[in-house]
Amino acid sequence: MAVPAPDPRAVREASLDELARLGLPLPPVQFPLVWEPGDEIELRPTAEIEARIAVLHLILARCFGMPPQAAMSWLLTSHLMETVTPPEWQFVTGGKGDHRSFVLHHDALFALAWVLGLTKQLDPTLPVDERLVERMPNIAAGETFGRWRSRVLAAPQHPADAAALLDLHYCLDWAYLEVERAGRVPPGLVDANAIGQRRWALEWAVILRGPYHDEPPGWEEVDLST
């Protein structure tokens, strides 16, 4: 359900305070807001986010040796075939595509897990929680998507909290790339790729409603160019 978006300027000020605390460069004054006053926000349906988490988890299993036939069988049994994007399908069935880029989705999965309350924090200085795998479908043991959903019992974040974290990662994405271009070492234990993946997930999961927003993008349509 859509709710009024928080004051975008107050959220941005908090994001910039966090960048300053981390010793990161601040974006220029004209750096755009993610939403405008009067906009509304909501999260994608929980079942849709859960399906995306499951597919990303399966993609990672393929990255680390799961046979394609076993992966396709799990998707079929879990009724998730229609949620797989064309690039993902090519990778699942034939290993085609950029293997490294699929491995990086580990951080996107982490951010989506935070959105559903499956992990407690999404600290930009810390890597993916090692215990996250315990909250994912146990594909090797044959746990289907439906059984996994019953086991984890998602508790989605409030849309305003997710939107605030999206704004922070919008700013962090710019700052980490600037640090990388300058040849500096970023704070903490993650790099610009990880921040970009987390932003990707948040951009997809948080739906913005207002006169300047298009319809929510598909997973492969998320725009990270700005």
Phi and psi in degrees as GROMACS dihedral restraints (atoms count N, CA, C in turn):
[ dihedral_restraints ]
;  ai    aj    ak    al  type     phi  dphi    fc
    3     4     5     6     1   -72.6    20    10
    4     5     6     7     1   142.0    20    10
    6     7     8     9     1  -130.2    20    10
    7     8     9    10     1   159.6    20    10
    9    10    11    12     1   -59.7    20    10
   10    11    12    13     1   135.6    20    10
   12    13    14    15     1   -72.9    20    10
   13    14    15    16     1   146.6    20    10
   15    16    17    18     1   -67.3    20    10
   16    17    18    19     1   166.5    20    10
   18    19    20    21     1   -57.6    20    10
   19    20    21    22     1   114.7    20    10
   21    22    23    24     1   -64.0    20    10
   22    23    24    25     1   -29.0    20    10
   24    25    26    27     1   -73.9    20    10
   25    26    27    28     1   -38.1    20    10
   27    28    29    30     1   -66.4    20    10
   28    29    30    31     1   -39.8    20    10
   30    31    32    33     1   -64.4    20    10
   31    32    33    34     1   -42.4    20    10
   33    34    35    36     1   -63.9    20    10
   34    35    36    37     1   -39.9    20    10
   36    37    38    39     1   -60.7    20    10
   37    38    39    40     1   -40.8    20    10
   39    40    41    42     1   -66.1    20    10
   40    41    42    43     1   -37.9    20    10
   42    43    44    45     1   -63.6    20    10
   43    44    45    46     1   -43.3    20    10
   45    46    47    48     1   -67.0    20    10
   46    47    48    49     1   -35.4    20    10
   48    49    50    51     1   -61.0    20    10
   49    50    51    52     1   -40.0    20    10
   51    52    53    54     1   -68.0    20    10
   52    53    54    55     1   -39.9    20    10
   54    55    56    57     1   -61.0    20    10
   55    56    57    58     1   -44.1    20    10
   57    58    59    60     1   -62.8    20    10
   58    59    60    61     1   -41.1    20    10
   60    61    62    63     1   -61.3    20    10
   61    62    63    64     1   -34.5    20    10
   63    64    65    66     1   -84.0    20    10
   64    65    66    67     1    -2.8    20    10
   66    67    68    69     1    74.0    20    10
   67    68    69    70     1    27.4    20    10
   69    70    71    72     1   -96.6    20    10
   70    71    72    73     1   153.3    20    10
   72    73    74    75     1   -65.8    20    10
   73    74    75    76     1   149.5    20    10
   75    76    77    78     1   -95.7    20    10
   76    77    78    79     1   142.3    20    10
   78    79    80    81     1   -66.0    20    10
   79    80    81    82     1   161.4    20    10
   81    82    83    84     1   -63.6    20    10
   82    83    84    85     1   161.8    20    10
   84    85    86    87     1   -56.9    20    10
   85    86    87    88     1   -35.5    20    10
   87    88    89    90     1   -82.1    20    10
   88    89    90    91     1     5.3    20    10
   90    91    92    93     1   -58.7    20    10
   91    92    93    94     1   123.9    20    10
   93    94    95    96     1   -68.4    20    10
   94    95    96    97     1   152.3    20    10
   96    97    98    99     1   -75.1    20    10
   97    98    99   100     1   156.0    20    10
   99   100   101   102     1   -77.9    20    10
  100   101   102   103     1   -32.3    20    10
  102   103   104   105     1  -142.8    20    10
  103   104   105   106     1   171.5    20    10
  105   106   107   108     1  -112.2    20    10
  106   107   108   109     1   158.2    20    10
  108   109   110   111     1   -55.4    20    10
  109   110   111   112     1   136.7    20    10
  111   112   113   114     1    93.5    20    10
  112   113   114   115     1   -11.0    20    10
  114   115   116   117     1   -70.4    20    10
  115   116   117   118     1   164.6    20    10
  117   118   119   120     1  -117.2    20    10
  118   119   120   121     1   157.8    20    10
  120   121   122   123     1  -135.7    20    10
  121   122   123   124     1   152.3    20    10
  123   124   125   126     1  -156.7    20    10
  124   125   126   127     1   165.4    20    10
  126   127   128   129     1   -95.9    20    10
  127   128   129   130     1   152.2    20    10
  129   130   131   132     1   -58.9    20    10
  130   131   132   133     1   157.1    20    10
  132   133   134   135     1   -53.9    20    10
  133   134   135   136     1   141.1    20    10
  135   136   137   138     1   -54.9    20    10
  136   137   138   139     1   -42.6    20    10
  138   139   140   141     1   -61.6    20    10
  139   140   141   142     1   -34.8    20    10
  141   142   143   144     1   -69.2    20    10
  142   143   144   145     1   -40.4    20    10
  144   145   146   147     1   -68.6    20    10
  145   146   147   148     1   -40.4    20    10
  147   148   149   150     1   -60.2    20    10
  148   149   150   151     1   -41.7    20    10
  150   151   152   153     1   -63.6    20    10
  151   152   153   154     1   -40.4    20    10
  153   154   155   156     1   -66.1    20    10
  154   155   156   157     1   -39.6    20    10
  156   157   158   159     1   -60.5    20    10
  157   158   159   160     1   -45.9    20    10
  159   160   161   162     1   -62.6    20    10
  160   161   162   163     1   -41.6    20    10
  162   163   164   165     1   -66.4    20    10
  163   164   165   166     1   -43.8    20    10
  165   166   167   168     1   -62.9    20    10
  166   167   168   169     1   -38.3    20    10
  168   169   170   171     1   -63.7    20    10
  169   170   171   172     1   -40.5    20    10
  171   172   173   174     1   -65.4    20    10
  172   173   174   175     1   -41.4    20    10
  174   175   176   177     1   -57.7    20    10
  175   176   177   178     1   -42.9    20    10
  177   178   179   180     1   -65.5    20    10
  178   179   180   181     1   -36.5    20    10
  180   181   182   183     1   -62.3    20    10
  181   182   183   184     1   -39.2    20    10
  183   184   185   186     1   -65.0    20    10
  184   185   186   187     1   -38.5    20    10
  186   187   188   189     1   -59.3    20    10
  187   188   189   190     1   -30.8    20    10
  189   190   191   192     1  -110.1    20    10
  190   191   192   193     1    28.7    20    10
  192   193   194   195     1   110.3    20    10
  193   194   195   196     1    -1.7    20    10
  195   196   197   198     1   -64.5    20    10
  196   197   198   199     1   129.8    20    10
  198   199   200   201     1   -63.5    20    10
  199   200   201   202     1   145.6    20    10
  201   202   203   204     1   -59.8    20    10
  202   203   204   205     1   -38.4    20    10
  204   205   206   207     1   -64.2    20    10
  205   206   207   208     1   -40.0    20    10
  207   208   209   210     1   -66.1    20    10
  208   209   210   211     1   -38.9    20    10
  210   211   212   213     1   -64.7    20    10
  211   212   213   214     1   -45.3    20    10
  213   214   215   216     1   -64.8    20    10
  214   215   216   217     1   -37.6    20    10
  216   217   218   219     1   -63.2    20    10
  217   218   219   220     1   -40.9    20    10
  219   220   221   222     1   -66.2    20    10
  220   221   222   223     1   -42.3    20    10
  222   223   224   225     1   -61.0    20    10
  223   224   225   226     1   -41.1    20    10
  225   226   227   228     1   -66.6    20    10
  226   227   228   229     1   -47.2    20    10
  228   229   230   231     1   -62.6    20    10
  229   230   231   232     1   -34.2    20    10
  231   232   233   234     1   -88.7    20    10
  232   233   234   235     1     0.1    20    10
  234   235   236   237     1    58.2    20    10
  235   236   237   238     1    45.4    20    10
  237   238   239   240     1  -116.5    20    10
  238   239   240   241     1     7.2    20    10
  240   241   242   243     1   -56.0    20    10
  241   242   243   244     1   -39.6    20    10
  243   244   245   246     1   -74.1    20    10
  244   245   246   247     1   -13.1    20    10
  246   247   248   249     1   -91.3    20    10
  247   248   249   250     1    -6.6    20    10
  249   250   251   252     1   -83.2    20    10
  250   251   252   253     1   130.6    20    10
  252   253   254   255     1   -77.3    20    10
  253   254   255   256     1   160.1    20    10
  255   256   257   258     1   -54.9    20    10
  256   257   258   259     1   -45.6    20    10
  258   259   260   261     1   -61.8    20    10
  259   260   261   262     1   -37.8    20    10
  261   262   263   264     1   -65.8    20    10
  262   263   264   265     1   -39.8    20    10
  264   265   266   267     1   -63.1    20    10
  265   266   267   268     1   -42.3    20    10
  267   268   269   270     1   -62.1    20    10
  268   269   270   271     1   -35.6    20    10
  270   271   272   273     1   -72.9    20    10
  271   272   273   274     1   -43.4    20    10
  273   274   275   276     1   -62.6    20    10
  274   275   276   277     1   -44.4    20    10
  276   277   278   279     1   -84.0    20    10
  277   278   279   280     1   -32.2    20    10
  279   280   281   282     1  -135.1    20    10
  280   281   282   283     1     6.1    20    10
  282   283   284   285     1    68.2    20    10
  283   284   285   286     1    19.1    20    10
  285   286   287   288     1   -84.6    20    10
  286   287   288   289     1   145.2    20    10
  288   289   290   291     1   115.4    20    10
  289   290   291   292     1  -177.4    20    10
  291   292   293   294     1   -84.6    20    10
  292   293   294   295     1   101.0    20    10
  294   295   296   297     1   -54.6    20    10
  295   296   297   298     1   -43.0    20    10
  297   298   299   300     1   -62.2    20    10
  298   299   300   301     1   -39.9    20    10
  300   301   302   303     1   -65.5    20    10
  301   302   303   304     1   -34.3    20    10
  303   304   305   306     1   -70.7    20    10
  304   305   306   307     1   -36.3    20    10
  306   307   308   309     1   -61.9    20    10
  307   308   309   310     1   -37.5    20    10
  309   310   311   312     1   -63.0    20    10
  310   311   312   313     1   -20.5    20    10
  312   313   314   315     1   -62.0    20    10
  313   314   315   316     1    -8.9    20    10
  315   316   317   318     1   -54.4    20    10
  316   317   318   319     1   -39.3    20    10
  318   319   320   321     1   -76.6    20    10
  319   320   321   322     1   -31.3    20    10
  321   322   323   324     1   -64.7    20    10
  322   323   324   325     1   -41.4    20    10
  324   325   326   327     1   -61.1    20    10
  325   326   327   328     1   -41.0    20    10
  327   328   329   330     1   -59.6    20    10
  328   329   330   331     1   -43.9    20    10
  330   331   332   333     1   -65.8    20    10
  331   332   333   334     1   -40.6    20    10
  333   334   335   336     1   -65.7    20    10
  334   335   336   337     1   -36.5    20    10
  336   337   338   339     1   -62.0    20    10
  337   338   339   340     1   -38.3    20    10
  339   340   341   342     1   -63.3    20    10
  340   341   342   343     1   -43.4    20    10
  342   343   344   345     1   -56.2    20    10
  343   344   345   346     1   -36.5    20    10
  345   346   347   348     1   -93.5    20    10
  346   347   348   349     1     8.2    20    10
  348   349   350   351     1    74.3    20    10
  349   350   351   352     1    19.4    20    10
  351   352   353   354     1   -86.0    20    10
  352   353   354   355     1   -10.9    20    10
  354   355   356   357     1  -140.6    20    10
  355   356   357   358     1   148.8    20    10
  357   358   359   360     1   -84.9    20    10
  358   359   360   361     1   -23.6    20    10
  360   361   362   363     1  -140.3    20    10
  361   362   363   364     1   156.1    20    10
  363   364   365   366     1  -134.7    20    10
  364   365   366   367     1    66.9    20    10
  366   367   368   369     1   -76.6    20    10
  367   368   369   370     1   124.1    20    10
  369   370   371   372     1   -65.2    20    10
  370   371   372   373     1   -12.8    20    10
  372   373   374   375     1   -97.3    20    10
  373   374   375   376     1    -4.4    20    10
  375   376   377   378     1  -115.9    20    10
  376   377   378   379     1   143.9    20    10
  378   379   380   381     1   -73.7    20    10
  379   380   381   382     1   177.6    20    10
  381   382   383   384     1   -57.0    20    10
  382   383   384   385     1   135.0    20    10
  384   385   386   387     1   -60.9    20    10
  385   386   387   388     1   124.4    20    10
  387   388   389   390     1   -62.3    20    10
  388   389   390   391     1   -24.0    20    10
  390   391   392   393     1   -80.3    20    10
  391   392   393   394     1    -4.0    20    10
  393   394   395   396     1   -59.9    20    10
  394   395   396   397     1   -34.8    20    10
  396   397   398   399     1   -58.5    20    10
  397   398   399   400     1   -28.5    20    10
  399   400   401   402     1   -68.2    20    10
  400   401   402   403     1   -21.1    20    10
  402   403   404   405     1   -97.4    20    10
  403   404   405   406     1     3.5    20    10
  405   406   407   408     1   -99.2    20    10
  406   407   408   409     1   162.6    20    10
  408   409   410   411     1   -59.1    20    10
  409   410   411   412     1   135.0    20    10
  411   412   413   414     1   -85.0    20    10
  412   413   414   415     1    79.4    20    10
  414   415   416   417     1   -62.2    20    10
  415   416   417   418     1   -40.7    20    10
  417   418   419   420     1   -60.5    20    10
  418   419   420   421     1   -31.5    20    10
  420   421   422   423     1   -90.4    20    10
  421   422   423   424     1     2.4    20    10
  423   424   425   426     1    83.6    20    10
  424   425   426   427     1    15.2    20    10
  426   427   428   429     1   -68.2    20    10
  427   428   429   430     1   119.0    20    10
  429   430   431   432     1   -77.6    20    10
  430   431   432   433     1   169.3    20    10
  432   433   434   435     1   -58.4    20    10
  433   434   435   436     1   -45.3    20    10
  435   436   437   438     1   -62.5    20    10
  436   437   438   439     1   -42.7    20    10
  438   439   440   441     1   -66.6    20    10
  439   440   441   442     1   -38.1    20    10
  441   442   443   444     1   -62.5    20    10
  442   443   444   445     1   -44.0    20    10
  444   445   446   447     1   -59.4    20    10
  445   446   447   448     1   -39.3    20    10
  447   448   449   450     1   -68.4    20    10
  448   449   450   451     1   -30.6    20    10
  450   451   452   453     1   -77.2    20    10
  451   452   453   454     1   -42.1    20    10
  453   454   455   456     1   -85.6    20    10
  454   455   456   457     1   -29.2    20    10
  456   457   458   459     1    51.3    20    10
  457   458   459   460     1    77.0    20    10
  459   460   461   462     1   -60.2    20    10
  460   461   462   463     1   146.1    20    10
  462   463   464   465     1  -131.3    20    10
  463   464   465   466     1    84.3    20    10
  465   466   467   468     1   -56.6    20    10
  466   467   468   469     1   147.3    20    10
  468   469   470   471     1   -66.5    20    10
  469   470   471   472     1   160.6    20    10
  471   472   473   474     1   -68.0    20    10
  472   473   474   475     1   138.3    20    10
  474   475   476   477     1   -53.7    20    10
  475   476   477   478     1   -35.9    20    10
  477   478   479   480     1   -65.1    20    10
  478   479   480   481     1   -37.3    20    10
  480   481   482   483     1   -68.6    20    10
  481   482   483   484     1   -40.7    20    10
  483   484   485   486     1   -66.1    20    10
  484   485   486   487     1   -38.9    20    10
  486   487   488   489     1   -65.2    20    10
  487   488   489   490     1   -39.6    20    10
  489   490   491   492     1   -63.3    20    10
  490   491   492   493     1   -38.9    20    10
  492   493   494   495     1   -70.8    20    10
  493   494   495   496     1   -32.0    20    10
  495   496   497   498     1   -62.6    20    10
  496   497   498   499     1   -46.8    20    10
  498   499   500   501     1   -60.0    20    10
  499   500   501   502     1   -42.1    20    10
  501   502   503   504     1   -60.1    20    10
  502   503   504   505     1   -44.5    20    10
  504   505   506   507     1   -72.9    20    10
  505   506   507   508     1   -25.9    20    10
  507   508   509   510     1   -61.8    20    10
  508   509   510   511     1   -44.6    20    10
  510   511   512   513     1   -72.0    20    10
  511   512   513   514     1   -41.4    20    10
  513   514   515   516     1   -62.0    20    10
  514   515   516   517     1   -39.0    20    10
  516   517   518   519     1   -58.8    20    10
  517   518   519   520     1   -45.6    20    10
  519   520   521   522     1   -63.4    20    10
  520   521   522   523     1   -46.6    20    10
  522   523   524   525     1   -65.4    20    10
  523   524   525   526     1   -43.5    20    10
  525   526   527   528     1   -65.2    20    10
  526   527   528   529     1   -37.3    20    10
  528   529   530   531     1   -66.3    20    10
  529   530   531   532     1   -37.6    20    10
  531   532   533   534     1   -63.9    20    10
  532   533   534   535     1   -42.5    20    10
  534   535   536   537     1   -61.5    20    10
  535   536   537   538     1   -42.7    20    10
  537   538   539   540     1   -63.9    20    10
  538   539   540   541     1   -43.1    20    10
  540   541   542   543     1   -64.2    20    10
  541   542   543   544     1   -32.0    20    10
  543   544   545   546     1   -82.8    20    10
  544   545   546   547     1    -3.5    20    10
  546   547   548   549     1    73.7    20    10
  547   548   549   550     1    20.6    20    10
  549   550   551   552     1   -91.1    20    10
  550   551   552   553     1   164.9    20    10
  552   553   554   555     1   -93.3    20    10
  553   554   555   556     1   125.8    20    10
  555   556   557   558     1   -70.7    20    10
  556   557   558   559     1   159.6    20    10
  558   559   560   561     1   -71.3    20    10
  559   560   561   562     1   149.0    20    10
  561   562   563   564     1    78.4    20    10
  562   563   564   565     1  -156.5    20    10
  564   565   566   567     1  -117.9    20    10
  565   566   567   568     1    13.2    20    10
  567   568   569   570     1  -121.6    20    10
  568   569   570   571     1   160.8    20    10
  570   571   572   573     1  -114.4    20    10
  571   572   573   574     1  -174.2    20    10
  573   574   575   576     1   -62.9    20    10
  574   575   576   577     1   -34.1    20    10
  576   577   578   579     1   -61.5    20    10
  577   578   579   580     1   -44.2    20    10
  579   580   581   582     1   -63.9    20    10
  580   581   582   583     1   -43.6    20    10
  582   583   584   585     1   -62.1    20    10
  583   584   585   586     1   -42.6    20    10
  585   586   587   588     1   -61.5    20    10
  586   587   588   589     1   -39.3    20    10
  588   589   590   591     1   -66.4    20    10
  589   590   591   592     1   -40.8    20    10
  591   592   593   594     1   -66.0    20    10
  592   593   594   595     1   -39.9    20    10
  594   595   596   597     1   -62.7    20    10
  595   596   597   598     1   -42.4    20    10
  597   598   599   600     1   -53.0    20    10
  598   599   600   601     1   -49.8    20    10
  600   601   602   603     1   -62.6    20    10
  601   602   603   604     1   -43.0    20    10
  603   604   605   606     1   -68.9    20    10
  604   605   606   607     1   -38.8    20    10
  606   607   608   609     1   -59.7    20    10
  607   608   609   610     1   -35.9    20    10
  609   610   611   612     1   -77.4    20    10
  610   611   612   613     1   -41.5    20    10
  612   613   614   615     1   -76.0    20    10
  613   614   615   616     1   -31.3    20    10
  615   616   617   618     1   -94.4    20    10
  616   617   618   619     1   120.5    20    10
  618   619   620   621     1   -98.5    20    10
  619   620   621   622     1   126.5    20    10
  621   622   623   624     1  -105.1    20    10
  622   623   624   625     1   131.0    20    10
  624   625   626   627     1  -117.8    20    10
  625   626   627   628     1   127.1    20    10
  627   628   629   630     1   171.9    20    10
  628   629   630   631     1   173.9    20    10
  630   631   632   633     1   -64.3    20    10
  631   632   633   634     1   -19.3    20    10
  633   634   635   636     1  -107.3    20    10
  634   635   636   637     1    12.4    20    10
  636   637   638   639     1  -113.1    20    10
  637   638   639   640     1   136.4    20    10
  639   640   641   642     1   -80.0    20    10
  640   641   642   643     1   178.6    20    10
  642   643   644   645     1   -63.8    20    10
  643   644   645   646     1   150.9    20    10
  645   646   647   648     1   -54.4    20    10
  646   647   648   649     1   134.5    20    10
  648   649   650   651     1   -78.1    20    10
  649   650   651   652     1   157.5    20    10
  651   652   653   654     1   -71.7    20    10
  652   653   654   655     1   169.3    20    10
  654   655   656   657     1   -56.1    20    10
  655   656   657   658     1   -44.2    20    10
  657   658   659   660     1   -80.0    20    10
  658   659   660   661     1    -6.1    20    10
  660   661   662   663     1  -100.4    20    10
  661   662   663   664     1    -0.5    20    10
  663   664   665   666     1   -62.0    20    10
  664   665   666   667     1   129.8    20    10
  666   667   668   669     1   -97.5    20    10
  667   668   669   670     1   114.1    20    10
  669   670   671   672     1  -110.4    20    10
  670   671   672   673     1    20.3    20    10
  672   673   674   675     1   -78.0    20    10
  673   674   675   676     1   -16.9    20    10
